[in-house]
Amino acid sequence: MPHTDNARHGITLVEILIVIAIIGILLSLLLPAVQGARSAARRLSCQSNMRQTGLAIHLYTEVNGMFPPAKCTYAYTQNGVNISTIGHGLIPFLLPFIEQTTAASLYNFDRNWQNAANRDAREVRINVLLCPDSEQVRLNRSSTSSENIVEFFCSDYASCDTIWGVRTQLRSLGIDRSDWRSVLAPAVRGTRTHPVFRNSIPSSADVLSALYVNPVYPQSVRDGLSNSMMLFECTGRPKKYDLGKVAGDPNVTPREPIGGARWADDASQIWIDRMCKGTQMFNCTNHQEIFSLHPNGSNFLYGDGAVRFHVESMSPDAFVSRFTANAGDSADSL
C-alpha cells in the first residue's frame, strides 16, 4: 500500500502578502463606489427636502392666491425718524405648510425676526431646510459649540431674486435679457410713515399689508413655471465657502461667519453677483450666492415643483434661460 503524506503545509509569507495586496486593491476599488453611493443618497435626500419646500410654496400660493414674498423688509418712520424696522425671510411665510404649526403660532409678523418676541419661533430647528451634505459638516463639529447652535437654526435653501452683479459680464458674452429676475420676488423695500405708531405697535395684518405690496402671481410667470427656477441651494452658512473650501484663517473659529444663515432672516435671500472659473454661474461661494456641497453641481427647485440637478459647467446662456421667469427666452439650449 503506497504511503500517503497527510502533512499540512503552512502558509508562506509571500502568500500572506499577496492576499493582503489583493484585499487592499479590492478596498481601493470599493471605497470610491461606497463614497459615491453615499454622496448620491445625500443629494437625493436634499432633492426630497427641496421638493417638500416647493410643495409648501404651492400650498401657500393656493391659500393666498399669490407666491410668498422672497423677503420683506420695511422701515417705519415718524417725523423722518426711523422708529422700527420689520423684516422677515421667505420661510416664516411657509411655516404652516411645512408641518411647523407650533413655530407658526409663535412667530410674530408684527415684530422683526430678530426681536425677542420671535426667539422661541426662530430657534426651532427645521430639518427639511437642511441639506444632508451641509449637515454632515455640522455634525462633525462639537455639539456644545455656540456656533453649532446658530447653525442648527439655518436654512440651506434660499430665494434668489435676480442676476445682478454679473449682467455686464454676461452681456460681454452676448447674453442679454429683458428681465433678469426669477420667480420669487421680494416685497417692496423702503420706508413708510405709519400713524398707528403714535399710540401702539401695529397688528400682524397691518404690518403684512404694508410689507407685502409687490405680489407675484403664478399666471404672471411668462416663461412658464416648468422653465423657471424658484428656490436655490446656499449651503454651509454661516461658514464662508469659496470654491468648495472653508474660507479664512483655519485657526480662527468661526471662519469668516457670514449673515443670512438663519431661516427667519430677511437677509437669507441671495443674488448672483459673481462668476468664477471664467463662466461658472454657481458653486463659486456661499456668500449670498448659489452654492452647494454636492460634487460638480447643485439642486434647483423649479416653479412647477420639480427638482433638477444641474452641473456647474452648465453654459451661462442655458442657466440664464432657466433662471429668468419673465425674459421671454427659451430653455431649449439646455
Sequence and secondary structure as in RCSB ss.txt:
>XXXX:A:sequence
MPHTDNARHGITLVEILIVIAIIGILLSLLLPAVQGARSAARRLSCQSNMRQTGLAIHLYTEVNGMFPPAKCTYA
YTQNGVNISTIGHGLIPFLLPFIEQTTAASLYNFDRNWQNAANRDAREVRINVLLCPDSEQVRLNRSSTSSENIV
EFFCSDYASCDTIWGVRTQLRSLGIDRSDWRSVLAPAVRGTRTHPVFRNSIPSSADVLSALYVNPVYPQSVRDGL
SNSMMLFECTGRPKKYDLGKVAGDPNVTPREPIGGARWADDASQIWIDRMCKGTQMFNCTNHQEIFSLHPNGSNF
LYGDGAVRFHVESMSPDAFVSRFTANAGDSADSL
>XXXX:A:secstr
            HHHHHHHHHHHHHHHHHHHHHHHHHHHHHHHHHHHHHHHHHHHHHHHHHHHHSS   SEEEEE
EEETTEEEEEEEEESGGGGGGGTT HHHHHH  TTS TTSGGGHHHHT   GGGS HHHHHHHHTS TT HHHHH
HTTB SEE EEEE TTHHHHHHTT   S  B S      EEEE GGGGTS   HHHHHHHH  S   GGG TT G
GGSEEEEEB STTS EETTEE S TTSSSSS  S  BTT TT  EEE   BTTTB SSSBSSSS B  STTEEEE
EETTS EEEEETT  HHHHHHHH SSS    TT 
